[in-house]
Amino acid sequence: MNTPCCLSCGNADLVSGTMQSTGTINFRPYDVKFMTFRTADIAVSARMCGKCGCITLNGNLEKLKLIQGTDSPEAVTASRSAP
């Protein structure tokens, strides 16, 4: 299993968290349909290196596929339950 490492210095001492502002920080892709039953907001999580301070952001890939129409909700549900 791969241990996540800092993209800047290679250190493995990463602290998980979120980015904050006066509201939630979300990623919103361009060219999404506005008339859907889902919001286009994708939650962002973060990790900060305990050595150099580099912050890496990650978004929810399953949500991106859903709003882009590249995965059906059934496929995402099935992938979550797969071993």
C-alpha positions as CSV (number, residue, x, y, z in Angstrom):
1,M,0.0,0.0,0.0
2,N,1.3,3.4,-0.9
3,T,1.9,5.9,1.9
4,P,1.0,9.4,0.8
5,C,4.0,11.7,0.7
6,C,4.4,15.5,0.3
7,L,4.6,16.5,-3.4
8,S,7.2,19.2,-2.5
9,C,9.7,17.5,-0.2
10,G,8.7,13.8,-0.1
11,N,8.0,13.8,3.7
12,A,5.4,11.3,4.9
13,D,4.3,13.4,7.8
14,L,1.0,14.7,6.3
15,V,-1.8,16.2,8.4
16,S,-5.4,15.9,7.0
17,G,-7.9,18.7,7.2
18,T,-10.0,21.0,5.1
19,M,-9.7,24.5,3.6
20,Q,-12.0,27.1,5.2
21,S,-13.3,30.5,4.5
22,T,-16.5,32.2,5.7
23,G,-18.2,29.3,4.0
24,T,-17.3,25.9,2.6
25,I,-14.7,25.9,-0.2
26,N,-15.9,23.8,-3.1
27,F,-14.6,23.1,-6.6
28,R,-17.1,23.8,-9.4
29,P,-16.2,22.5,-12.8
30,Y,-16.9,24.6,-15.9
31,D,-19.5,23.4,-18.4
32,V,-21.8,21.5,-16.1
33,K,-25.5,21.5,-16.7
34,F,-27.4,23.7,-14.3
35,M,-30.7,21.8,-14.6
36,T,-29.8,18.7,-12.6
37,F,-30.9,17.2,-9.3
38,R,-27.3,17.5,-8.0
39,T,-25.3,20.6,-7.1
40,A,-22.1,21.1,-9.0
41,D,-20.2,21.8,-5.8
42,I,-17.5,19.3,-5.1
43,A,-16.1,19.2,-1.5
44,V,-12.4,19.8,-1.1
45,S,-10.2,18.0,1.4
46,A,-6.6,18.9,2.2
47,R,-3.3,17.6,3.6
48,M,-0.5,19.8,4.9
49,C,3.1,18.6,5.2
50,G,4.4,18.7,8.7
51,K,7.9,19.5,7.5
52,C,7.7,22.1,4.7
53,G,4.1,23.3,5.0
54,C,3.1,22.3,1.4
55,I,-0.8,22.0,1.2
56,T,-2.3,19.5,-1.3
57,L,-6.0,19.7,-2.2
58,N,-8.2,16.8,-3.3
59,G,-11.7,16.7,-4.7
60,N,-14.4,14.0,-4.7
61,L,-13.8,12.2,-8.0
62,E,-17.0,10.2,-7.8
63,K,-19.1,13.4,-7.5
64,L,-17.2,14.9,-10.5
65,K,-18.1,11.8,-12.6
66,L,-21.7,12.0,-11.6
67,I,-22.2,15.7,-12.5
68,Q,-20.3,15.2,-15.8
69,G,-22.5,12.3,-16.7
70,T,-19.5,9.9,-17.1
71,D,-20.8,7.6,-14.4
72,S,-24.3,6.6,-13.5
73,P,-25.4,6.8,-9.8
74,E,-25.8,3.0,-9.9
75,A,-22.2,2.5,-11.1
76,V,-20.9,4.8,-8.3
77,T,-23.0,2.9,-5.7
78,A,-21.7,-0.4,-7.0
79,S,-18.1,0.7,-7.0
80,R,-18.5,1.8,-3.3
81,S,-19.7,-1.7,-2.3
82,A,-17.0,-3.6,-4.3
83,P,-14.3,-5.2,-2.2
